[in-house]
Amino acid sequence: MKRTMILAMAAVAALTGGVVTTATAENAPGDKPTAAADKAREFAEDGPEVGGFDPVEGPAVTVAPQGNGRAFVSCPAGRVPSGGGGKTNAFRIFFTDSFQEGSGWVVRGTNTNPVGGASETIRAVVTCTTPR
């Protein structure tokens, strides 16, 4: 509720032409609120908080009919995962898990083809970035 009130007051100040400052419950007692204009100027001078985002695809993993497979891909050295997911080659395989593990991404998939049916493939994909 307190945060909502602060945001509402900031919006009113912005609409009436006042200076908008940000203050949250996370600020330490001695911290001074920072003007929104100061944050915008800092961003313009220093750039974004993180480096560019690059998707990296892992190798294809074959999953037998009625089986469950695990695919993993890691970020290059010096980069960290910021998200991820997976790809499949067909519509009879379903992802059951998708999560970060260390410096990479894991997906698990189940092949719903009947025994004796076709094998399918899954592939993990991770989006990597360079932290500042």
C-alpha positions in Angstrom: 0.0 0.0 0.0 2.8 2.4 0.9 4.6 1.7 -2.4 1.3 2.3 -4.3 0.9 5.6 -2.5 4.4 6.7 -3.3 3.9 5.8 -7.0 0.6 7.7 -7.1 2.2 10.8 -5.6 5.0 10.6 -8.0 2.6 10.4 -10.9 0.6 13.4 -9.7 3.9 15.4 -9.3 4.9 14.5 -12.8 1.5 15.5 -14.3 1.6 18.8 -12.5 5.2 19.6 -13.7 6.9 19.0 -10.4 10.2 17.1 -9.9 9.7 13.4 -9.6 11.8 11.6 -7.0 11.9 7.9 -6.3 11.9 6.5 -2.8 11.1 2.9 -1.8 11.0 0.9 1.4 14.3 -0.7 0.3 16.2 2.5 0.7 18.4 2.8 3.8 17.3 5.5 6.3 20.2 7.7 5.3 19.7 7.4 1.5 18.5 10.4 -0.4 15.8 10.0 -3.0 17.1 10.2 -6.6 15.4 12.5 -9.1 14.1 10.6 -12.1 16.0 13.1 -14.4 19.2 12.1 -12.6 18.6 8.4 -13.3 17.8 9.2 -17.0 21.0 11.2 -17.4 23.0 8.4 -15.7 21.6 5.8 -18.1 22.3 8.0 -21.1 26.0 8.5 -20.0 26.7 4.9 -18.8 24.4 2.9 -21.0 22.2 0.0 -19.9 22.8 -2.1 -16.8 23.8 -5.2 -18.8 25.6 -6.0 -22.1 23.7 -7.2 -25.2 21.6 -10.3 -25.2 22.7 -13.3 -27.3 20.7 -16.6 -27.8 22.8 -19.7 -27.7 21.4 -23.1 -28.9 22.6 -26.4 -27.6 22.9 -29.7 -29.5 19.8 -31.7 -30.4 19.0 -34.5 -28.0 17.1 -37.5 -29.3 14.2 -38.8 -27.2 12.8 -42.3 -27.8 9.1 -42.9 -27.9 7.5 -42.8 -24.5 10.8 -41.5 -23.1 11.9 -38.4 -21.4 15.1 -36.5 -22.4 17.3 -33.8 -21.0 19.0 -31.1 -23.0 21.6 -28.6 -21.7 23.3 -25.5 -23.1 25.8 -23.2 -21.4 26.7 -19.5 -21.9 30.1 -18.7 -23.2 32.8 -17.7 -20.6 32.1 -14.3 -19.0 28.4 -14.3 -19.9 25.4 -15.3 -17.7 22.0 -16.6 -18.5 19.1 -14.2 -18.4 16.5 -16.6 -19.6 15.9 -19.6 -21.8 13.7 -22.3 -23.2 13.8 -24.9 -25.8 13.0 -26.1 -29.3 11.6 -29.4 -30.7 11.4 -30.9 -34.2 7.9 -32.2 -33.9 4.5 -31.8 -32.2 4.5 -35.2 -30.3 7.1 -34.1 -27.8 6.2 -31.8 -24.8 8.5 -29.9 -22.5 8.1 -30.9 -18.9 10.8 -28.6 -17.4 12.7 -25.5 -18.3 15.1 -23.9 -15.8 18.5 -22.3 -15.2 21.3 -24.5 -14.0 24.7 -22.9 -13.2 25.8 -20.8 -16.2 23.3 -22.5 -18.6 19.8 -23.7 -19.3 18.1 -27.1 -19.1 14.9 -28.4 -20.8 13.4 -31.8 -20.4 10.9 -33.2 -22.8 8.6 -36.3 -23.1 8.0 -38.0 -26.4 4.3 -39.1 -26.5 4.7 -41.3 -29.6 3.6 -44.9 -28.9 6.3 -47.5 -28.5 7.6 -48.4 -31.9 6.8 -44.8 -33.1 9.2 -42.1 -34.1 12.0 -40.6 -32.0 11.9 -36.8 -31.6 14.5 -34.2 -30.7 14.7 -31.4 -28.2 17.2 -28.6 -28.0 17.9 -26.2 -25.1 18.3 -22.4 -25.8 19.7 -19.9 -23.4 19.8 -16.1 -23.7 23.2 -14.9 -22.4 24.3 -11.4 -21.3 27.4 -9.8 -19.9 26.9 -8.3 -16.4 28.4 -4.9 -15.6 
